[in-house]
Amino acid sequence: MAYYWYKAFHIVGFVTWFAGLFYLVRLFVYHAEANDKPEPARSILKAQYELMEKRLYSIITTPGMLLTIAMAIGLISTQSELLKQPWLHVKIGLVVLLIGYHHYCKRIMKQLAAGECKITAQQFRWLNEAPTIFLVVIVMLAIFKNNLPTDLTSYVVVGMVVAFAASIQLYARKRRLDKERAEADDLASAAGS
């Protein structure tokens, strides 16, 4: 019975952790875009994003990570033979990389707060896709274990994930270009007046 409790809270933990990672980097996008705003909006927005990032990281994302790891240890303690499975070794390796990503986000938060971050909003949008890749691969490993599908269906699913990520990037680019056109039109109409 303990196995099911560990599994249930392991799922709760990783859902919370990933939700936090997805939203945290989205906040980084907004934080970076705030640099383009005139004062006093820039200062107000940056202060608000810093507060939101700190709370999200400390109250949701990090506890989600810790719960995920603690429940994974509980799962393994109830079924130690899992440690002999190659799929679990790959999954643990990916989780270690994800923990590195988690701590890298903390470093970015500190750089944004100090005004030293050189990453653009567009680069943050790309960075925001990394947890998606981790999530898909980790879930596939957990479901299929040592029998990852290599048939056409799996390639279609991977293609859909790539297309989804690309469409998000294209939409962001379209919004940026529309904004630049609108600003250029405003300047042209102001110059013509």
N, CA, C and O of each residue as an XYZ file, in Angstrom:
772
protein
N       0.818     -1.207      0.000
C       0.000      0.000      0.000
C       0.857      1.266      0.000
O       0.477      2.273     -0.597
N       2.017      1.217      0.670
C       2.890      2.390      0.716
C       3.322      2.795     -0.686
O       3.467      3.982     -0.977
N       3.532      1.794     -1.568
C       3.945      2.068     -2.943
C       2.958      3.016     -3.622
O       3.374      3.953     -4.304
N       1.676      2.790     -3.448
C       0.662      3.623     -4.093
C       0.631      5.045     -3.533
O       0.403      6.005     -4.269
N       0.861      5.171     -2.228
C       0.951      6.507     -1.631
C       2.158      7.260     -2.183
O       2.061      8.432     -2.546
N       3.293      6.570     -2.240
C       4.492      7.195     -2.803
C       4.265      7.599     -4.257
O       4.649      8.690     -4.676
N       3.646      6.716     -5.008
C       3.412      6.983     -6.437
C       2.467      8.173     -6.617
O       2.709      9.044     -7.452
N       1.393      8.202     -5.829
C       0.427      9.296     -5.934
C       1.089     10.644     -5.648
O       0.889     11.609     -6.385
N       1.868     10.702     -4.586
C       2.500     11.977     -4.239
C       3.716     12.280     -5.114
O       4.118     13.436     -5.240
N       4.300     11.245     -5.715
C       5.351     11.470     -6.715
C       4.741     12.202     -7.916
O       5.339     13.140     -8.445
N       3.567     11.777     -8.335
C       2.869     12.431     -9.456
C       2.492     13.860     -9.079
O       2.694     14.782     -9.870
N       1.948     14.053     -7.886
C       1.609     15.406     -7.426
C       2.864     16.281     -7.427
O       2.822     17.435     -7.854
N       3.966     15.733     -6.952
C       5.211     16.487     -6.895
C       5.703     16.901     -8.267
O       6.064     18.061     -8.467
N       5.726     15.972     -9.223
C       6.288     16.363    -10.519
C       5.353     17.257    -11.309
O       5.811     18.071    -12.110
N       4.042     17.121    -11.100
C       3.117     18.055    -11.752
C       3.365     19.467    -11.219
O       3.416     20.426    -11.989
N       3.517     19.589     -9.919
C       3.785     20.881     -9.283
C       5.130     21.444     -9.750
O       5.239     22.625    -10.081
N       6.135     20.594     -9.772
C       7.483     21.012    -10.164
C       7.493     21.525    -11.601
O       8.036     22.594    -11.882
N       6.892     20.760    -12.507
C       6.894     21.175    -13.906
C       6.046     22.427    -14.115
O       6.419     23.306    -14.892
N       4.920     22.513    -13.433
C       4.098     23.724    -13.559
C       4.916     24.945    -13.139
O       4.880     25.986    -13.797
N       5.648     24.805    -12.042
C       6.492     25.902    -11.579
C       7.580     26.252    -12.574
O       7.833     27.429    -12.829
N       8.232     25.235    -13.142
C       9.304     25.504    -14.113
C       8.757     26.177    -15.370
O       9.375     27.098    -15.905
N       7.599     25.716    -15.837
C       7.007     26.326    -17.034
C       6.679     27.801    -16.778
O       6.991     28.666    -17.596
N       6.053     28.074    -15.644
C       5.627     29.449    -15.375
C       6.811     30.346    -15.011
O       6.816     31.531    -15.343
N       7.805     29.791    -14.337
C       8.962     30.584    -13.931
C       9.678     31.175    -15.144
O       9.990     32.366    -15.162
N       9.932     30.363    -16.135
C      10.640     30.872    -17.308
C       9.744     31.809    -18.109
O      10.242     32.722    -18.767
N       8.440     31.599    -18.063
C       7.519     32.551    -18.695
C       7.632     33.904    -17.993
O       7.598     34.943    -18.652
N       7.765     33.904    -16.676
C       7.988     35.157    -15.944
C       9.305     35.803    -16.360
O       9.405     37.028    -16.417
N      10.316     34.984    -16.649
C      11.589     35.532    -17.135
C      11.382     36.263    -18.462
O      11.993     37.305    -18.703
N      10.523     35.717    -19.316
C      10.218     36.373    -20.599
C       9.658     37.769    -20.322
O      10.125     38.758    -20.886
N       8.661     37.835    -19.452
C       8.039     39.124    -19.134
C       9.030     40.070    -18.460
O       9.038     41.273    -18.719
N       9.864     39.501    -17.591
C      10.869     40.301    -16.883
C      11.829     40.936    -17.899
O      12.152     42.120    -17.801
N      12.274     40.144    -18.863
C      13.191     40.661    -19.887
C      12.492     41.705    -20.758
O      13.107     42.698    -21.146
N      11.211     41.488    -21.067
C      10.456     42.451    -21.881
C      10.217     43.754    -21.131
O      10.039     44.803    -21.752
N      10.212     43.699    -19.807
C       9.998     44.908    -19.009
C      11.113     45.921    -19.236
O      10.904     47.120    -19.045
N      12.298     45.455    -19.644
C      13.414     46.376    -19.918
C      13.106     47.331    -21.063
O      13.700     48.405    -21.153
N      12.179     46.947    -21.940
C      11.817     47.785    -23.087
C      10.750     48.830    -22.746
O      10.424     49.675    -23.579
N      10.217     48.777    -21.545
C       9.152     49.696    -21.143
C       9.749     51.006    -20.633
O      10.862     51.021    -20.109
N       9.017     52.094    -20.785
C       9.485     53.375    -20.234
C       9.292     53.398    -18.715
O       8.498     52.636    -18.163
N      10.024     54.274    -18.065
C       9.849     54.464    -16.618
C       8.546     55.227    -16.388
O       8.194     56.036    -17.246
N       7.830     55.040    -15.334
C       8.113     54.197    -14.175
C       7.639     52.759    -14.348
O       7.835     51.936    -13.455
N       7.008     52.440    -15.503
C       6.489     51.087    -15.716
C       7.595     50.045    -15.587
O       7.375     48.984    -15.003
N       8.779     50.331    -16.123
C       9.885     49.370    -16.077
C      10.192     48.970    -14.639
O      10.246     47.781    -14.326
N      10.389     49.932    -13.779
C      10.747     49.636    -12.379
C       9.632     48.890    -11.654
O       9.889     47.961    -10.888
N       8.403     49.303    -11.902
C       7.259     48.653    -11.248
C       7.144     47.195    -11.702
O       6.983     46.291    -10.883
N       7.228     46.983    -13.010
C       7.107     45.626    -13.544
C       8.246     44.734    -13.063
O       8.019     43.596    -12.653
N       9.466     45.250    -13.114
C      10.607     44.432    -12.696
C      10.496     44.044    -11.222
O      10.790     42.906    -10.858
N      10.081     44.967    -10.388
C       9.914     44.650     -8.961
C       8.836     43.582     -8.772
O       8.994     42.663     -7.968
N       7.747     43.713     -9.517
C       6.664     42.734     -9.405
C       7.112     41.351     -9.890
O       6.826     40.343     -9.244
N       7.815     41.305    -11.030
C       8.279     40.014    -11.547
C       9.293     39.365    -10.617
O       9.283     38.147    -10.445
N      10.165     40.161    -10.019
C      11.124     39.607     -9.053
C      10.403     38.949     -7.888
O      10.764     37.849     -7.468
N       9.392     39.617     -7.371
C       8.619     39.075     -6.258
C       7.904     37.793     -6.674
O       7.928     36.801     -5.946
N       7.270     37.813     -7.841
C       6.550     36.637     -8.331
C       7.505     35.462     -8.552
O       7.191     34.326     -8.197
N       8.672     35.741     -9.139
C       9.661     34.684     -9.396
C      10.141     34.058     -8.087
O      10.217     32.835     -7.970
N      10.465     34.899     -7.107
C      10.959     34.382     -5.824
C       9.912     33.515     -5.145
O      10.221     32.431     -4.649
N       8.671     33.994     -5.122
C       7.606     33.222     -4.479
C       7.344     31.916     -5.216
O       7.212     30.864     -4.592
N       7.270     31.980     -6.531
C       7.026     30.776     -7.312
C       8.135     29.752     -7.088
O       7.863     28.571     -6.875
N       9.370     30.204     -7.137
C      10.515     29.304     -6.968
C      10.536     28.699     -5.566
O      10.743     27.496     -5.405
N      10.322     29.538     -4.556
C      10.461     29.095     -3.163
C       9.252     28.349     -2.623
O       9.397     27.426     -1.821
N       8.060     28.743     -3.057
C       6.839     28.193     -2.455
C       6.233     27.063     -3.271
O       5.549     26.206     -2.711
N       6.465     27.036     -4.577
C       5.841     26.012     -5.420
C       6.875     25.108     -6.092
O       6.829     23.888     -5.934
N       7.799     25.697     -6.835
C       8.696     24.910     -7.674
C       9.660     24.053     -6.863
O       9.758     22.848     -7.094
N      10.366     24.651     -5.925
C      11.324     23.882     -5.127
C      10.638     22.831     -4.251
O      11.112     21.696     -4.212
N       9.546     23.150     -3.548
C       8.861     22.082     -2.813
C       8.357     20.959     -3.737
O       8.366     19.790     -3.349
N       7.920     21.309     -4.952
C       7.507     20.273     -5.908
C       8.660     19.354     -6.264
O       8.494     18.138     -6.356
N       9.843     19.951     -6.467
C      11.034     19.154     -6.772
C      11.374     18.240     -5.594
O      11.636     17.051     -5.780
N      11.369     18.794     -4.393
C      11.732     17.999     -3.211
C      10.735     16.867     -2.963
O      11.128     15.760     -2.596
N       9.447     17.145     -3.165
C       8.436     16.098     -3.005
C       8.628     15.002     -4.052
O       8.515     13.816     -3.744
N       8.917     15.401     -5.281
C       9.153     14.431     -6.353
C      10.313     13.509     -5.991
O      10.208     12.289     -6.116
N      11.402     14.091     -5.547
C      12.593     13.303     -5.217
C      12.332     12.405     -3.995
O      12.697     11.229     -3.999
N      11.708     12.955     -2.968
C      11.433     12.169     -1.755
C      10.526     10.981     -2.064
O      10.761      9.872     -1.584
N       9.491     11.218     -2.867
C       8.568     10.128     -3.195
C       9.231      9.107     -4.125
O       8.915      7.919     -4.062
N      10.142      9.559     -4.984
C      10.892      8.619     -5.837
C      11.752      7.711     -4.973
O      11.843      6.510     -5.228
N      12.379      8.276     -3.960
C      13.176      7.462     -3.033
C      12.271      6.456     -2.320
O      12.640      5.297     -2.128
N      11.076      6.919     -1.931
C      10.110      6.009     -1.310
C       9.696      4.884     -2.247
O       9.608      3.727     -1.836
N       9.443      5.225     -3.508
C       9.070      4.203     -4.500
C      10.169      3.160     -4.649
O       9.906      1.957     -4.666
N      11.404      3.641     -4.757
C      12.530      2.721     -4.935
C      12.735      1.882     -3.679
O      13.115      0.715     -3.774
N      12.490      2.460     -2.505
C      12.673      1.697     -1.268
C      11.665      0.555     -1.149
O      11.941     -0.459     -0.508
N      10.500      0.724     -1.768
C       9.501     -0.355     -1.708
C       9.719     -1.399     -2.786
O       9.263     -2.534     -2.654
N      10.418     -1.023     -3.858
C      10.683     -1.962     -4.954
C      12.118     -1.771     -5.439
O      12.359     -1.224     -6.514
N      13.048     -2.226     -4.636
C      14.468     -1.993     -4.927
C      14.935     -2.672     -6.207
O      15.971     -2.289     -6.752
N      14.209     -3.664     -6.704
C      14.597     -4.315     -7.958
C      14.497     -3.362     -9.150
O      15.057     -3.630    -10.213
N      13.781     -2.250     -8.968
C      13.693     -1.240    -10.035
C      15.063     -0.659    -10.370
O      15.302     -0.240    -11.503
N      15.956     -0.633     -9.393
C      17.283     -0.067     -9.621
C      18.101     -0.857    -10.643
O      19.128     -0.376    -11.123
N      17.653     -2.055    -10.973
C      18.347     -2.872    -11.968
C      17.848     -2.599    -13.385
O      18.386     -3.146    -14.347
N      16.838     -1.770    -13.516
C      16.210     -1.520    -14.814
C      16.913     -0.382    -15.562
O      17.076      0.707    -15.011
N      17.331     -0.621    -16.808
C      18.021      0.429    -17.585
C      17.178      1.699    -17.792
O      17.717      2.806    -17.788
N      15.875      1.540    -17.970
C      15.030      2.717    -18.194
C      15.082      3.652    -16.993
O      15.035      4.872    -17.150
N      15.180      3.079    -15.787
C      15.223      3.908    -14.585
C      16.543      4.667    -14.502
O      16.575      5.799    -14.020
N      17.622      4.063    -14.964
C      18.916      4.759    -14.976
C      18.844      5.984    -15.884
O      19.345      7.055    -15.541
N      18.212      5.810    -17.051
C      18.056      6.939    -17.986
C      17.165      8.004    -17.355
O      17.465      9.196    -17.420
N      16.067      7.565    -16.744
C      15.138      8.510    -16.110
C      15.833      9.292    -14.996
O      15.666     10.508    -14.894
N      16.600      8.610    -14.174
C      17.315      9.287    -13.088
C      18.318     10.281    -13.664
O      18.474     11.385    -13.140
N      18.997      9.893    -14.738
C      19.927     10.823    -15.396
C      19.223     12.072    -15.888
O      19.744     13.178    -15.743
N      18.036     11.905    -16.471
C      17.269     13.057    -16.945
C      16.799     13.928    -15.781
O      16.784     15.155    -15.879
N      16.418     13.287    -14.690
C      16.001     14.047    -13.507
C      17.174     14.843    -12.946
O      16.994     15.977    -12.504
N      18.358     14.269    -12.958
C      19.550     15.001    -12.497
C      19.768     16.232    -13.382
O      20.069     17.312    -12.874
N      19.618     16.077    -14.697
C      19.733     17.230    -15.610
C      18.645     18.258    -15.315
O      18.897     19.462    -15.352
N      17.440     17.783    -15.022
C      16.336     18.687    -14.703
C      16.595     19.448    -13.403
O      16.236     20.620    -13.287
N      17.210     18.791    -12.440
C      17.590     19.473    -11.200
C      18.613     20.566    -11.516
O      18.559     21.655    -10.945
N      19.540     20.274    -12.424
C      20.494     21.293    -12.872
C      19.783     22.469    -13.523
O      20.136     23.622    -13.274
N      18.789     22.189    -14.352
C      17.984     23.238    -14.991
C      17.272     24.080    -13.931
O      17.210     25.306    -14.026
N      16.739     23.395    -12.924
C      16.047     24.059    -11.810
C      16.986     25.065    -11.127
O      16.599     26.206    -10.872
N      18.198     24.642    -10.840
C      19.163     25.525    -10.177
C      19.676     26.615    -11.124
O      19.998     27.719    -10.685
N      19.750     26.311    -12.400
C      20.114     27.327    -13.395
C      19.060     28.444    -13.406
O      19.396     29.618    -13.557
N      17.800     28.073    -13.247
C      16.735     29.088    -13.173
C      16.930     30.001    -11.960
O      16.674     31.202    -12.045
N      17.372     29.452    -10.854
C      17.666     30.263     -9.663
C      18.777     31.266     -9.972
O      18.706     32.427     -9.569
N      19.797     30.810    -10.689
C      20.896     31.701    -11.075
C      20.391     32.826    -11.973
O      20.799     33.979    -11.826
N      19.506     32.486    -12.900
C      18.929     33.509    -13.783
C      18.119     34.513    -12.972
O      18.175     35.713    -13.239
N      17.365     34.032    -11.982
C      16.599     34.939    -11.123
C      17.513     35.960    -10.469
O      17.195     37.148    -10.422
N      18.645     35.497     -9.965
C      19.594     36.397     -9.308
C      20.168     37.405    -10.300
O      20.336     38.579     -9.969
N      20.470     36.947    -11.520
C      21.000     37.849    -12.543
C      19.957     38.892    -12.955
O      20.283     40.066    -13.131
N      18.708     38.460    -13.107
C      17.644     39.410    -13.456
C      17.469     40.458    -12.357
O      17.311     41.646    -12.639
N      17.497     40.008    -11.113
C      17.334     40.932     -9.984
C      18.474     41.941     -9.920
O      18.267     43.094     -9.542
N      19.679     41.506    -10.289
C      20.842     42.396    -10.250
C      20.974     43.219    -11.533
O      21.853     44.076    -11.626
N      20.116     42.971    -12.519
C      20.206     43.679    -13.791
C      21.382     43.231    -14.631
O      21.867     43.990    -15.470
N      21.854     41.999    -14.420
C      23.040     41.502    -15.114
C      22.738     40.414    -16.137
O      23.665     39.866    -16.734
N      21.487     40.094    -16.352
C      21.131     39.005    -17.250
C      21.161     39.484    -18.698
O      20.564     40.504    -19.042
N      21.860     38.739    -19.532
C      22.012     39.099    -20.945
C      21.084     38.293    -21.854
O      21.102     38.477    -23.071
N      20.281     37.411    -21.282
C      19.383     36.567    -22.082
C      18.177     37.398    -22.515
O      17.585     38.111    -21.704
N      17.817     37.303    -23.789
C      16.695     38.069    -24.322
C      15.380     37.330    -24.067
O      15.370     36.150    -23.714
N      14.285     38.042    -24.252
C      12.962     37.439    -24.103
C      12.788     36.275    -25.074
O      12.212     35.247    -24.719
N      13.283     36.437    -26.290
C      13.174     35.366    -27.279
C      13.982     34.139    -26.848
O      13.524     33.008    -27.016
N      15.160     34.350    -26.305
C      15.961     33.224    -25.819
C      15.284     32.536    -24.634
O      15.365     31.316    -24.491
N      14.619     33.320    -23.788
C      13.862     32.717    -22.688
C      12.716     31.866    -23.217
O      12.395     30.828    -22.637
N      12.102     32.294    -24.305
C      11.029     31.485    -24.890
C      11.560     30.117    -25.313
O      10.898     29.098    -25.118
N      12.750     30.103    -25.889
C      13.349     28.821    -26.268
C      13.723     28.014    -25.031
O      13.534     26.798    -25.003
N      14.246     28.677    -24.018
C      14.612     27.998    -22.782
C      13.383     27.369    -22.128
O      13.489     26.343    -21.456
N      12.237     27.978    -22.324
C      10.997     27.489    -21.738
C      10.556     26.165    -22.359
O       9.695     25.484    -21.801
N      11.125     25.791    -23.491
C      10.763     24.522    -24.129
C      11.515     23.343    -23.514
O      11.085     22.199    -23.667
N      12.617     23.594    -22.826
C      13.425     22.500    -22.256
C      12.625     21.602    -21.313
O      12.724     20.380    -21.428
N      11.831     22.155    -20.381
C      11.072     21.254    -19.504
C      10.077     20.389    -20.270
O       9.759     19.282    -19.837
N       9.583     20.887    -21.406
C       8.645     20.099    -22.203
C       9.328     18.830    -22.699
O       8.756     17.741    -22.638
N      10.540     18.976    -23.183
C      11.284     17.814    -23.680
C      11.551     16.836    -22.541
O      11.358     15.630    -22.693
N      11.994     17.358    -21.401
C      12.224     16.496    -20.245
C      10.938     15.769    -19.851
O      10.948     14.561    -19.617
N       9.840     16.508    -19.780
C       8.567     15.926    -19.360
C       8.151     14.788    -20.277
O       7.787     13.711    -19.805
N       8.202     15.014    -21.569
C       7.763     13.985    -22.524
C       8.639     12.741    -22.400
O       8.118     11.628    -22.323
N       9.937     12.909    -22.379
C      10.834     11.748    -22.336
C      10.704     11.007    -21.004
O      10.661      9.777    -20.982
N      10.642     11.742    -19.903
C      10.535     11.093    -18.591
C       9.224     10.326    -18.463
O       9.212      9.203    -17.959
N       8.126     10.917    -18.912
C       6.835     10.218    -18.839
C       6.842      8.991    -19.746
O       6.339      7.933    -19.368
N       7.416      9.132    -20.948
C       7.489      7.975    -21.854
C       8.295      6.841    -21.206
O       7.905      5.677    -21.294
N       9.401      7.173    -20.565
C      10.196      6.147    -19.886
C       9.404      5.495    -18.756
O       9.448      4.276    -18.588
N       8.683      6.301    -17.984
C       7.911      5.758    -16.863
C       6.786      4.845    -17.341
O       6.461      3.856    -16.684
N       6.197      5.176    -18.477
C       5.082      4.369    -18.986
C       5.581      3.122    -19.716
O       5.136      2.010    -19.431
N       6.502      3.313    -20.652
C       6.925      2.204    -21.506
C       8.105      1.410    -20.939
O       8.384      0.297    -21.386
N       8.783      1.978    -19.971
C       9.941      1.357    -19.327
C      10.994      0.958    -20.359
O      11.487      1.820    -21.086
N      11.349     -0.314    -20.443
C      12.390     -0.742    -21.382
C      11.863     -0.987    -22.792
O      12.610     -1.444    -23.657
N      10.598     -0.693    -23.033
C       9.981     -0.964    -24.332
C       9.535      0.316    -25.021
O       8.417      0.398    -25.530
N      10.402      1.303    -25.035
C      10.044      2.552    -25.714
C       9.658      2.257    -27.155
O      10.373      1.549    -27.864
N       8.523      2.804    -27.589
C       8.084      2.524    -28.961
C       8.975      3.240    -29.984
O       9.358      4.395    -29.800
N       9.282      2.540    -31.034
C      10.074      3.131    -32.114
C       9.315      3.058    -33.433
O       9.906      3.171    -34.507
N       8.015      2.868    -33.344
C       7.211      2.769    -34.556
C       6.766      4.154    -35.024
O       7.167      5.174    -34.462
N       5.951      4.170    -36.039
C       5.496      5.419    -36.644
C       4.766      6.306    -35.638
O       4.917      7.528    -35.666
N       3.985      5.704    -34.759
C       3.230      6.482    -33.778
C       4.153      7.321    -32.903
O       3.871      8.490    -32.638
N       5.247      6.727    -32.460
C       6.161      7.479    -31.594
C       6.785      8.653    -32.344
O       6.986      9.723    -31.769
N       7.092      8.456    -33.624
C       7.653      9.551    -34.411
C       6.620     10.660    -34.631
O       6.970     11.840    -34.670
N       5.358     10.278    -34.774
C       4.286     11.268    -34.922
C       4.160     12.090    -33.644
O       4.004     13.310    -33.698
N       4.229     11.421    -32.494
C       4.129     12.131    -31.210
C       5.301     13.096    -31.053
O       5.106     14.248    -30.665
N       6.506     12.640    -31.349
C       7.684     13.510    -31.259
C       7.526     14.687    -32.225
O       7.829     15.828    -31.877
N       7.051     14.402    -33.432
C       6.813     15.472    -34.411
C       5.795     16.484    -33.921
O       5.948     17.684    -34.152
N       4.757     16.008    -33.246
C       3.746     16.918    -32.702
C       4.346     17.817    -31.627
O       4.041     19.009    -31.578
N       5.193     17.260    -30.768
C       5.831     18.067    -29.722
C       6.721     19.128    -30.360
O       6.702     20.286    -29.944
N       7.497     18.741    -31.361
C       8.371     19.698    -32.050
C       7.536     20.775    -32.749
O       7.868     21.959    -32.692
N       6.451     20.357    -33.408
C       5.584     21.325    -34.088
C       4.940     22.280    -33.094
O       4.801     23.471    -33.376
N       4.550     21.772    -31.948
C       3.958     22.612    -30.909
C       4.956     23.661    -30.433
O       4.625     24.840    -30.309
N       6.184     23.212    -30.166
C       7.219     24.153    -29.709
C       7.518     25.184    -30.793
O       7.672     26.369    -30.496
N       7.602     24.744    -32.041
C       7.883     25.674    -33.147
C       6.745     26.673    -33.323
O       6.994     27.849    -33.585
N       5.500     26.223    -33.183
C       4.370     27.142    -33.351
C       4.359     28.215    -32.268
O       3.993     29.360    -32.532
N       4.753     27.856    -31.062
C       4.843     28.850    -29.982
C       5.883     29.904    -30.345
O       5.653     31.100    -30.169
N       7.018     29.455    -30.848
C       8.082     30.389    -31.222
C       7.659     31.281    -32.389
O       7.940     32.480    -32.392
N       6.990     30.701    -33.369
C       6.543     31.491    -34.524
C       5.494     32.523    -34.108
O       5.499     33.652    -34.596
N       4.598     32.129    -33.205
C       3.590     33.062    -32.729
C       4.246     34.228    -31.981
O       3.845     35.380    -32.152
N       5.244     33.932    -31.160
C       5.959     34.993    -30.432
C       6.658     35.932    -31.415
O       6.665     37.147    -31.219
N       7.238     35.373    -32.457
C       7.909     36.198    -33.476
C       6.898     37.087    -34.188
O       7.159     38.266    -34.429
N       5.740     36.518    -34.526
C       4.686     37.283    -35.187
C       4.238     38.449    -34.312
O       4.074     39.565    -34.806
N       4.042     38.205    -33.033
C       3.637     39.270    -32.112
C       4.685     40.374    -32.060
O       4.349     41.559    -32.060
N       5.963     39.979    -32.014
C       7.045     40.959    -31.964
C       7.073     41.806    -33.232
O       7.221     43.027    -33.167
N       6.930     41.153    -34.384
C       6.946     41.890    -35.657
C       5.731     42.807    -35.781
O       5.851     43.927    -36.277
N       4.564     42.341    -35.335
C       3.367     43.186    -35.349
C       3.555     44.414    -34.471
O       3.144     45.516    -34.835
N       4.177     44.219    -33.313
C       4.429     45.336    -32.403
C       5.389     46.328    -33.042
O       5.181     47.538    -32.955
N       6.451     45.820    -33.689
C       7.413     46.704    -34.355
C       6.757     47.483    -35.486
O       7.035     48.667    -35.674
N       5.875     46.808    -36.249
C       5.152     47.498    -37.332
C       4.246     48.591    -36.785
O       4.184     49.689    -37.338
N       3.543     48.286    -35.693
C       2.653     49.259    -35.092
C       3.419     50.474    -34.592
O       2.973     51.611    -34.747
N       4.598     50.218    -33.979
C       5.422     51.338    -33.517
C       5.945     52.164    -34.680
O       6.007     53.390    -34.594
N       6.323     51.500    -35.768
C       6.792     52.210    -36.960
C       5.665     53.044    -37.579
O       5.892     54.169    -38.025
N       4.455     52.487    -37.602
C       3.301     53.218    -38.127
C       2.995     54.438    -37.258
O       2.671     55.508    -37.773
N       3.101     54.271    -35.933
C       2.866     55.384    -35.026
C       3.887     56.502    -35.254
O       3.539     57.683    -35.271
N       5.142     56.111    -35.429
C       6.200     57.112    -35.699
C       5.959     57.824    -37.035
O       6.131     59.038    -37.145
N       5.559     57.046    -38.044
C       5.307     57.635    -39.362
C       4.126     58.594    -39.313
O       4.166     59.666    -39.916
N       3.076     58.207    -38.595
C       1.910     59.091    -38.524
C       2.223     60.338    -37.677
O       1.708     61.422    -37.954
N       3.064     60.182    -36.653
C       3.457     61.342    -35.835
C       4.330     62.279    -36.646
O       4.222     63.499    -36.515
N       5.195     61.719    -37.484
C       6.071     62.555    -38.316
C       5.279     63.258    -39.403
O       5.635     64.362    -39.813
N       4.198     62.626    -39.880
C       3.383     63.212    -40.925
C       2.439     64.288    -40.420
O       1.892     65.057    -41.210
N       2.245     64.348    -39.114
C       1.294     65.336    -38.553
C       1.877     66.715    -38.494
O       1.209     67.649    -38.051
